[in-house]
Amino acid sequence: MLVDSHCHVDFPDFHEDLSEVLERAFAADVGHLLCVCVNLADFHRVLAVANRSSQISASVGVHPNTQLEAKDEPSQEQLEILASDPKVVAIGETGLDFYRDDCDAHVQKERFLRHIRAARQTNKPLIIHTRHAAEETLELMQSEQASQAGGVMHCFAEDWTTAKGALDLGFYISFSGIVTFKNAQELREVARKVPLDRILVETDAPYLAPVPFRGKRNEPAFVKHTAEYLADLRGLEFPELAALTTENFFRLFSSAER
């Protein structure tokens, strides 16, 4: 069995054929999906998807790139209340993303801080996104004691120094289809070094489809291609890589239904 540890199958990209997408995932031995929230306004949609099957879990959080009015910023209390739903196994997607010129670093840091505190309070792991902000992300994780909640650096595309910093805080590293891309040699070196008991696989669907589907809409069934690639990279048989990443997922997201 495989687990897609991070996907967005609640997005409009899947509104017309979600049932077929889920059927293809389960037929490909993807036994569990984590549908990840990026905006509290859409949390009801994430929860509705998760409630379709015991094989789907949800998270609650606001992505760093989500633009909100100050009055709509999520409070720590809001996050904690929504995280009490039994389908919610994690806090996030949260983190820092300074890629865009118009990003407000202060707003992102304050939002990230509240997510970390909510995770610590609810004892649910964090799903962390970082782009062009690795140093600042690790600094805030350290200062806010994110290690008490634990979590995963999702869709990892940073260097080994960043991976090591996250691993030292007890975090897992999740690889997406990016690791299969031709120009991802540095990332493949990271993937060779991450301890096997800290690796997860994901699609980040509908984005970042792995080779041989690059450029197409990604979907949870395609996580098998990323897992097969990682198995070959680590010199493992595919069933072994599938089993260990599945066990890693349920160890981290311990409230997910098996």
Summary of the structure (lengths in Angstrom):
residues: 258
radius of gyration: 16.7
end to end distance: 11.1
largest distance: 50.9
contacts: 916
relative contact order: 0.16
helix: 47%
strand: 17%
